[in-house]
Amino acid sequence: MKEFELKYGCNPNQKPAKIFMADGSDLPIEILNGRPGYINFLDAFNSWQLVKEIKENTGMVAATSFKHVSPTSAAVGKKLSDRLKKSCFVDDIEGLDDSPLACAYARARGTDRMSSFGDWIALSDECDEVTAKIISREVSDGIIAPAYSPKALEILKAKRKGGYNIVRIDKDYRPDPVEHKQVFGVTFEQGRNEFKIDADLLKNIVTKKKELPPEAVTDLIISLITLKYTQSNSVCFAADGQAIGVGAGQQSRIHCTRLAGTKADLWHLRQSDKVLGLQFAEGIGRPDKNNIIDIYLSDEYEDVLGDGVWKQYFAVRPEPFTKEEKKEYLSHITGVSLGSDAFFPFSDNIERAKKSGVSYIAQPGGSVRDDLVIDACDKYGMVMAFTGMRLFHH
């Protein structure tokens, strides 16, 4: 296939629209089902690069959930704890523990379920039946993977009344090392960002504490590769083999850190007894449960717990999860990793990171205030590596 005509571009008024190879060669994809759109393909090609690089640099299968050209999360194929399974709504999936790829997507989709609603999925390896079963019951726009088992393809083709977007990519495809884009009729040219993110990147440790456990190395690699394909400015919290909070597209880095930290906190709080014990009213669907939990954990909890309204959402009226209780719960969290796509200009980012249990940090360094940031890390016994490489993505 030399080109593929799109219904429209970013918006319905942007016509004509198509994808094609500038050199006239065949596209490196095959559309197995559906009719993906312009933004779908932006998500597809960015997300595929992300999972491909995570697998190459961790040796583990990987999955990501994308929305509007940024990942909501990315994960490797580690088994989920019973608490995490319930939090991600996959505790009823048979064979989950036997499919690393299904575990990876369950983690990625379950991280920020509000943002993942209507996601684009990328898988590093052949989509199997268990992974397809998880996808089949989620609201999703489409998927890209190097292959699909016959049963997985059958399950996915039945999704969205037969219109689910399924794309197969040539896993051996390598793009030209120089890329181009146009803005306002002007053509930009640059070398592709082929910078390798692996354990060697984390050797320049600048804090007093020097030890990076293997699990933290993996989490930092996941965090940094996630940032490589996230709209800048961005920071990413990671733990247990997955991104747990992505702060994307903010002009201020501290706002990135606050946003990502809040999402990481919610990931932890969703695994608490109070949230796992919520008894929803009959007929409440999965998307509605996500929204209810989000409100329950916010300062607007009265919107779902107030007199005259709680029965719409719950079979049994739950007690509020107070600020004090949440603070106490989160105070015991440690071992979280944090990556940043550019240097932290002020130590306030470290202060905020501490509240979300961060113990390990990777960032480029290079700020005139690096000494203040290092001092803040030393104050809290954190380990921080300077990578020397900015990871802006636009």
N, C-alpha and C positions, 0 to 999 in steps of 0.2 A: 504494500500500500504506500503510494507516494505522498498522498495528502489526505486529510480528513476534514470535511466541511462541518463547521460548528453552527449551531442554531443562531448564536450571536456571541459577542465578545463578553467583556465584564458585565455589561448591562444590555437590556433588550434593544436599545437604540443603536448599539455599536455593531453595524453590519457593513460589509461582509466580514466573516470570521472563519479562519481555518488554521490547522497546524500542518507543517510540511518541513522537509529538510532543504536547507538552502542550496545544497550541492546536487539536488535532484535524486538522491538515493532514497531507498525505502525507509519508512519510519521504523523505529526499533520496537514497535508495539503491535499487538493484535487486539482488536476490540471483540471480545467474545460474547458480549451482551450489552444492551442498552445503547445510549447515545450520550457519552460524556460531554460536558460543556467546557468553556474556556477556563473558568476557575477550577473545575474538576481536574483539568490537565495540569494546571499550575501546582495544585496540591499533589497530584500523582507523581510528577517528575521530581519535585522537591522531597516528598516523603520517601520515594524509592531510594534516593541517594542516602538519606538518613539511615534507613534500616540496613542498607548495604554496607555502609561504613561502620555502623555499630557491630555488625557481625564480623567484619574483617578485623576489627581492632579489639574485640573481646572474645572471639571464638564461639559466641553463643547466638542462637537464632534470635531475631528481633522483630518487633512490631511497633507501629506508631499509629496514632489517631490525629488527623490533621483537620483544621478548620481555617479557611481564609488565609492559606499559605503560611501557616505557622502550626507547629505541633502543640496539641494540648498535653501530650505526654509521649514517652517512648520507653520501651522496656525490653529486657532480655527474658529468655525462657526459663525463669526460675519458678519452682512450685510455690503456690500461694498458701499461706497459713489459713486455718479454718476461719479466723476472724476476717482476713482479707477477702477470702472467697465470699463470705456473706456480705461484706461491705460492697463488693463489686457485683453482687447479684449473680454469682456463678456457682453458688454452693450446691446447686441441683444439676450441674452439668456432668454427665457420666463420662468417664475417661479423661477428665481434665488433667489429672496428674501424669497421665501417660503421653500427653502432647505438649512438649515445650513451647511450640508455636502458639497453641491455644492459651497457655499460661501467659505468654508475652502479650497477646492481644487483650486478654482479660484484664491484665494489669494496666495496659495503656488506656483502654476504654474506661476502666473503673476509677482512674485518677481524678479527673475533672469532668464528671459526667454531665454537668450543665453545659460546658463548652463543647463536649464531644457529640452533642445531639446533632445528627445530620452530618457526621464526619466522613472524611475520606480515609481509607485504611491502606497501609502498605505493610507487606510481609516480606521478610528476607528470603523465605523458602516456600516450597510448594504448600499451598493451602490445603489442609487436611479436613476430614469430615467434622472433627470436634470443633475446630476453629470456625468452620462454616456454620455450625449449629449456634455458636455464640453470636455470630454476626447476624444470623437470620432473624433474631428477635430484637435487634437494636435498630433504631432509626439511623440510617446511614445512606450516603449518596453513592458510594462506590468503593472499589478496591483495585489495587495493583499488586501483582505478585509475579514471580517468574514461571509459575506453573500451578495447576489445580488438579487435585485428584478427581476422577469421574464423579464420585459421590458428592464431593464438595461443590463441584460445578453445578450439579443437579439441584442442590439445596439453594445455592446463591441465585441461580436463574429463576427460581420460583419467587424470589423476593420482589417487593414493589410491583406486584401483579405482572411479573415477567419483565419489568423494565430496569432492573438493577444494573448499574454500570460495572462491568467486569473487564479489566484490562490485563493482558499478559505482556510482560516486558522481556526482551532478550537480555538475559542475565550477563551476557558477555559484551554487551554494547558499551563502547567507550566514546564519549563525545570529543569533538575537536578541542584541543587545549586552549584555543582562543575563542571567546564568546562575544556576541554582539547583541545590542538591544537599541531600540529607538525611543526617544522622548521628544515630543514636539517636533518631529521630523528630523531630529539630529541623531546620528548613529554613534553609539558609545561602543568602544572596544576594550576588552580587558582579558588578561589571562584567567582561566578558570581557577577557583579556589581549591586547589588540590592538596592543601596543607594536611598532613597526616596527624591525627590525634590519637596517640597511644600512650603507654605507660612512660616512655622516655620523656614525654613532654612535662612530666610531673617531678622531675629530678631536682629542679632548682628550688629547694625549700628554704624560705627566708625567715621563718619563725624559729623561736627557741626550741619548740617541740618539733621533732623531725619525722616521727614514725607515721607512715601511711599504710594501714593494713590493706591487704589485697582487695577486700570488699570495697573500701573507700576508693581505691584506684579504679575499679570497675565503675563505681557510681560517678566518679569525676569524668571518666571517659564518656559515659552516657550523657552526662550533663553538658559537656563541651561540644559533643557532636550534635546534640539537640539544639544548642545555641547556634551552631553553624548554619542551621536551616530555619531559624526563627527571626522574624522581623525585629530589627534593632530599634532602640536599645533593648537588651534582654539579659535576664539572669535566670538560672534554673537550679532549683533544689532537687536533690536526688537521694534515694535511699533504697536499700534492698533490691538493687538491680533495676531501678526504674526512675524516671523523672516523676517527682511528686508535686511540683509546683513550677509553672512557667510564667514568668512575667515578660510579656512581649510588647514591642512597639511603643514604649514610653519615652518621652523626650528626656525625662529625668531618671537617672539611675536609681536613686533612692525609691522612686515610685515603682520601678521595676522590682526592686527587692521587697517592698511592702506587698505588692500584688502577688508575687510568687510565694512569699512567706505566708500570706493569708491562705493561699491555695494549699500549700504544704500542711498548714495547721488543720485545714478542713479534711485533708486526706487522713491525718492521724485521728481526728475527732470522730470521723465516720466509723472508725473501728472500736470506739468506746462502748462500754456496756449500755450506756444510756441510749445511744443511737441504734445499736444492734437490737436492743430490746423494744424498739418502737412497734406498737401494734396498730397497723393501718386499717382504716375502714375497708369493708368489702368493696371490691370493684376499683380500687385505686391502682392505676397502671404504673409501669416502671418509670416513664418520664415524669409523671406527677409525684411519685415518691422522691425522685431526685430533687425536685423543686421544693417539696415539703421539708425534706432534710436540710436543704440549703437555708430555708427561712428559719427553721427550728434552731439552727446553729448561729443565726445572725442576731443582731440587736432588735430586729422586727419580729421576734418569735411570737409576740402576742397575735400576729396576723393568722397564726394557725393554732394557737392555744387559748385564745380569748373565749369568754362566755359567748355562747350562741354560734361559734364557728368551729370549735374543735371537733365536733361530731361529724363534720364534713370530711375530715381527714383521718381521724383515729377511732378505733374501736374502744380504746381505753385512753383517757386523758393523761398524757405524760406530764411529769414535772419539768419545769424549765431547766435548761442546762445553763446555769448562771455563769457570769463572767469569772467569778471566783473559782468555780468548779473547773471551767475550761482552762484557766490559767494554771491551776494546780495540776491538771492532767498533762498539759503540755510541758510543765516544768521538769518532768521526768524523761522527756525525749532527748536523746543524744545520738551522736553518730551520723547525723545528716551531712551530706556533702552539698557544696554550693559552687557553681561556676558562673562566670560573668564574661560577656563578649568583649568587654573593654575594662580598663582599670577602674577601681573604686576611687573616686576623687576625695571622699570624706570617710571618716570612721563611722558615721551614722549607719552605713550599710552593715558594718560588722555588729553594731549594737542591735540592729533589727534581726540579723541572722541568728544571733545568740538566742533570741526569744523563740526561735523555731528549732532549736536543738542542733544547730550547725556545729560540727567539730572539724570539718575539712573544707578547704577553699582552694580553688584554682582560678587565677585571673592573670591578665597579661602583665600587670605592673606598669610602671612608667609615669605615675603621677608625681607631681612635686610634693605631694603629701603622703607618699608611700610609707614614710617612717611612722606617721600617725596611725595608718591602717595596720601596719605590722605591730605596733605597740598595743592596739586594741585586741588583735588576735592573741598576742602573748598574755594579755590580761585574763583572757578566758581559756587559755590553754589550747587554742586552736592550732592546727597545722595548715600553713598556707604555702602554696607553690606559685611562683611566677612563671608563666608559660612564655612570655615574650611575644605572643602572637594575638593580635586583635581578630575578632571573628564577626565583624559587621556583615549583615545580610539585608539587602534591600531589593 
